[in-house]
Amino acid sequence: MPRISLVFSTIWLRKIAEFFISITSAIIFFFLDFLDFVMCIFFRFLDEFLEGKPSSCYCKVEQDKRAGILEIDEESELSETFHGRKNVFREMGFLRIPRMRKDDGKFCAEKRNRWSDCGCESCVSWMNNGGNLKLHVVVKEPGRARLEHYPEEKAIENVIFIHGFLSSSSFWTESVFTNLSEHTKQNYRLFALDLLGFGKSPKPSDCMYTLRDHLQMIEKSVIDPFQLHSFHVVAHSMGCVIAVALAAKYSESVKSITLVATPYFSSSKEDASLAALRQLAARRIWPPLLFGSALMSWYEHLGRCVCFLFCRNHKTWEQILKLLTRRRDLPFKVVDFTRHTHHSAWHTMHNIICGGAKLLDKYLDTLKSSGVKIHIVQGNKDQVVPLECSYNMKMRAPYAELSIIPNADHNTVIFGREEFTRNLEKFLESTDNRIAD
């Protein structure tokens, strides 16, 4: 009896805690709705004063789809989540601000730096490229010892590594690249890139950061200049969406694709993008990581405030952290976290993570028909991407291999696990051997 009583007590305590969290979340997010409404007006007038024209934003509710901004056609479209985000004051009609101009699908190339973005040398150096925008790419070529030790080996294979949200090429160079076997170093050419808008890559302020934009930049910076006629793709988190789109576009050239912690949500529903937003960034105050995701995903202007405080002043924060930690160099994760603009992060998050949700099934079907080998990997303690995403993807693509790693979260599924590199090497080599046969 005491044990049964304890079980019932635990259940009731959980229900009370859930009720308290729900009520508190509703109150706090009502306040955030109001605060975002105020900051919308603030930034609109401040931008007009400092830049000569008011800022454009997505605060106006779309009454219909006549403008074509929500049409489902190509990957150049803007995500429905821009206008589908709930805001009490927006829905009451307080925000009657004209919508942002329609994306014309053209490649972005304007060189501008907004007053709220960082203007340090490392953040604006890409503007001195003479209009030739290219991604920052780390290339690891096979060593000179290849011909001496592997004279009869097959042709060099290419692997493109794509990082996740708020990250950079360092995610791969500081993990996988440091654990490579000698065989891989001599037979594979590796490309780790900084996605458009992140790390050391360009961050144009007039770009919409759609799938088309990201794919064009990967083509322009890696595939075309290095004349890649066959390659593998390895991606993490948000980068998986771009990787699947890239593999589908080059399905005849891609040999395999490794997806780690893919934010996959079934696109069977019409509002797949909004469903992805609700699951990845639910409007709740607990756990804290979820609250942070919701704040930055649902509130355009509050997110800009956060970026203004931390990203624009990242040099200052880095100096403070170096003094506090007494370290000459900070971990790359800390540095990468602020190496973006609000515009690049905001649009990439909505257009890729959310907007890509309704396109992944189509891309997976293309990969299936082309026979591209897929390996899905995720840690069973991932608190960023729900574990069900990998299982759902396996159901959608039963031909894919699925590996659930015990006691690993969103990042440690790769970091601190030399086993990940060993398994990746085996997967790449098995794919090459299968194709060679």
SVG drawing of the C-alpha trace seen along z (x, -y; Angstrom):
<svg xmlns="http://www.w3.org/2000/svg" viewBox="-8 -60 65 66">
<polyline fill="none" stroke="black" stroke-width="0.4" points="0.0,0.0 2.7,-2.6 4.3,-1.9 1.0,-2.5 0.4,-5.7 3.9,-6.9 3.1,-6.2 -0.1,-8.2 1.6,-11.0 4.3,-11.2 1.7,-11.3 -0.2,-14.1 3.0,-16.1 3.8,-15.8 0.3,-17.0 0.6,-19.9 4.0,-20.8 2.8,-20.5 -0.2,-22.7 2.0,-25.3 4.4,-25.3 1.5,-25.7 0.0,-28.6 3.4,-30.3 4.3,-29.8 1.0,-31.4 1.6,-34.5 5.3,-34.9 4.7,-34.4 1.8,-36.9 4.3,-39.4 6.8,-38.4 4.1,-39.0 3.6,-42.5 7.4,-43.1 8.0,-41.9 5.2,-44.3 6.9,-47.2 10.3,-46.3 8.8,-46.0 7.9,-49.7 11.2,-50.6 13.3,-49.0 11.1,-50.3 11.7,-53.9 15.3,-53.4 16.2,-51.8 14.6,-54.7 16.6,-57.2 19.9,-55.3 19.6,-53.8 17.2,-56.2 14.3,-53.7 12.2,-51.7 12.9,-48.0 10.8,-45.3 9.5,-42.5 7.1,-39.6 4.7,-41.1 1.7,-41.6 -0.7,-38.6 -1.2,-37.3 -4.9,-37.4 -4.6,-35.2 -2.0,-33.8 -2.7,-36.2 0.8,-37.6 2.3,-34.2 4.6,-34.3 3.2,-31.1 2.9,-29.1 4.4,-25.7 6.6,-25.3 10.3,-25.5 12.8,-25.4 13.2,-29.2 10.0,-29.9 9.8,-31.5 8.6,-29.4 5.0,-29.7 6.3,-30.1 7.3,-33.7 3.6,-34.7 2.2,-31.7 3.7,-32.6 1.1,-33.4 1.2,-36.8 -1.8,-38.0 -1.3,-41.7 -0.7,-40.9 -3.9,-38.8 -5.8,-41.7 -4.7,-43.9 -2.3,-46.2 0.5,-45.6 -0.6,-46.9 2.9,-47.0 3.3,-46.1 4.9,-42.7 8.4,-42.2 9.0,-42.2 8.4,-39.0 11.5,-36.9 12.3,-36.9 14.5,-33.9 17.6,-35.8 21.0,-35.1 21.9,-37.4 24.9,-39.6 24.4,-43.0 27.2,-44.2 25.7,-45.9 26.2,-45.8 23.4,-46.9 23.9,-49.2 22.8,-46.4 25.4,-43.9 29.0,-43.6 31.5,-45.6 34.7,-44.0 37.3,-43.0 36.6,-39.3 32.8,-39.8 33.0,-42.1 36.2,-40.8 34.0,-39.0 32.8,-42.4 36.3,-43.0 36.0,-40.1 35.0,-42.3 31.5,-41.0 32.6,-37.4 30.8,-35.8 32.1,-32.3 31.9,-30.2 34.8,-29.7 35.9,-26.1 38.5,-24.0 39.9,-21.5 41.9,-18.5 43.8,-17.1 45.3,-13.5 48.8,-13.5 51.9,-13.3 52.6,-9.8 49.6,-8.4 51.5,-7.5 54.3,-5.9 52.2,-3.8 49.0,-3.4 50.2,-3.2 47.5,-0.9 44.6,-2.4 41.4,-3.5 40.7,-7.1 40.5,-9.8 37.0,-10.1 35.4,-13.4 33.4,-14.1 31.4,-17.3 30.8,-18.1 27.9,-20.4 27.5,-21.8 24.3,-22.6 22.7,-25.7 24.9,-28.4 28.0,-26.4 30.8,-26.3 33.3,-24.1 35.2,-23.8 32.5,-21.4 34.0,-18.8 37.7,-19.9 37.8,-19.7 36.1,-16.3 36.2,-14.0 39.2,-15.5 41.4,-14.9 40.5,-11.2 41.0,-10.2 42.8,-7.0 45.9,-7.1 44.0,-5.2 41.3,-7.9 43.8,-10.7 45.5,-9.2 42.4,-8.3 39.7,-11.0 39.6,-14.7 37.5,-16.4 35.6,-19.6 34.2,-21.3 32.4,-24.5 30.9,-27.4 27.3,-27.8 26.1,-31.1 25.5,-33.5 27.7,-31.7 31.3,-31.4 33.7,-33.1 31.3,-32.9 29.5,-35.9 26.4,-37.3 24.6,-39.5 21.7,-41.4 19.4,-41.2 19.6,-37.4 16.6,-35.3 18.8,-32.3 16.6,-29.7 17.5,-26.2 18.2,-27.6 20.6,-30.2 22.5,-27.6 22.7,-25.1 23.9,-27.7 26.7,-28.8 27.8,-25.2 27.9,-24.7 29.8,-27.9 32.3,-27.3 32.9,-23.5 31.3,-21.5 32.1,-23.7 35.6,-24.9 36.8,-21.5 34.9,-19.8 33.3,-17.1 31.6,-14.5 31.1,-12.1 31.1,-12.7 29.7,-11.7 27.8,-14.0 28.0,-14.1 25.8,-16.5 24.7,-17.4 21.3,-18.7 20.0,-21.6 22.7,-20.8 21.0,-17.5 18.1,-19.3 20.6,-21.1 22.5,-17.8 19.3,-15.9 18.4,-18.7 21.9,-18.7 22.0,-14.9 18.6,-14.9 19.8,-17.6 23.0,-15.6 21.5,-12.1 23.6,-10.8 26.8,-12.0 26.3,-11.4 27.5,-8.0 26.2,-8.2 24.8,-10.5 25.3,-10.4 22.7,-12.3 23.3,-13.0 20.4,-14.2 18.1,-15.1 15.1,-17.5 12.8,-15.4 9.0,-15.8 6.5,-14.1 5.3,-16.4 1.9,-14.6 0.2,-17.6 -0.3,-20.8 1.2,-22.8 4.4,-20.7 6.5,-23.8 4.4,-25.1 4.3,-21.6 8.1,-21.5 8.3,-24.9 5.9,-23.8 7.8,-20.6 11.3,-22.1 10.4,-25.4 7.3,-24.9 6.2,-28.0 7.1,-26.7 9.4,-28.0 10.7,-24.6 13.2,-23.1 15.4,-26.2 16.8,-25.0 13.3,-24.8 12.5,-28.3 15.6,-29.7 14.6,-28.1 11.1,-29.4 12.3,-33.0 14.6,-33.1 12.2,-31.3 8.9,-33.0 10.0,-36.5 11.7,-38.3 12.5,-41.5 13.4,-40.1 15.8,-37.8 17.3,-40.8 17.8,-42.4 19.6,-39.2 21.8,-39.3 22.5,-43.0 23.6,-42.4 25.8,-39.3 26.7,-39.0 27.4,-42.6 29.6,-42.8 31.1,-39.3 34.7,-40.6 33.9,-42.2 32.3,-39.1 35.2,-36.9 37.7,-39.1 35.6,-38.9 35.4,-35.1 39.2,-34.9 39.8,-36.9 37.4,-34.8 38.6,-31.5 42.3,-32.6 42.5,-31.0 44.2,-32.4 41.8,-30.7 38.1,-30.0 36.4,-26.8 35.2,-27.0 31.6,-26.3 31.6,-29.6 33.1,-31.6 30.7,-30.1 27.7,-30.8 27.9,-34.5 29.4,-34.5 26.2,-35.3 23.8,-38.1 20.2,-38.1 19.0,-38.3 21.1,-35.2 20.2,-33.1 16.5,-34.1 15.9,-33.3 18.0,-30.1 16.2,-28.7 12.8,-29.3 13.5,-28.6 15.7,-25.5 14.6,-23.8 10.9,-24.7 10.4,-25.4 12.4,-22.3 10.0,-20.0 7.6,-19.8 10.3,-19.1 12.3,-16.3 9.9,-13.5 10.2,-14.5 14.0,-14.5 14.1,-11.1 12.0,-9.6 14.5,-10.9 17.4,-9.4 15.5,-6.1 15.0,-5.9 18.6,-6.7 19.9,-4.1 21.8,-6.5 22.9,-4.9 21.7,-6.6 22.9,-6.3 20.9,-7.9 22.6,-8.5 21.3,-10.0 22.0,-9.9 19.3,-8.5 19.6,-11.5 19.2,-14.2 17.2,-17.1 17.4,-19.4 16.0,-17.1 13.3,-14.6 14.5,-11.0 11.3,-10.2 12.6,-12.2 15.1,-9.4 12.6,-6.7 10.1,-8.5 12.8,-9.0 13.6,-5.3 9.9,-4.6 9.8,-6.9 13.1,-5.6 13.2,-1.9 16.2,-1.3 18.3,-3.6 20.6,-2.3 19.7,-3.6 22.1,-3.8 20.8,-5.0 23.8,-5.8 23.3,-5.1 24.2,-7.8 24.9,-10.4 23.2,-13.8 22.9,-16.3 26.7,-17.0 28.4,-14.2 27.0,-11.8 30.1,-13.0 32.3,-14.8 34.4,-12.7 33.5,-9.6 36.3,-8.4 34.0,-5.5 31.9,-7.9 34.8,-8.6 35.6,-4.9 32.0,-4.0 31.9,-6.8 35.0,-5.6 33.6,-2.0 30.4,-3.3 32.2,-5.4 34.5,-2.6 31.6,0.0 29.7,-2.3 32.7,-2.9 33.4,0.9 29.7,1.6 29.7,-0.9 33.1,0.4 31.8,4.0"/>
</svg>
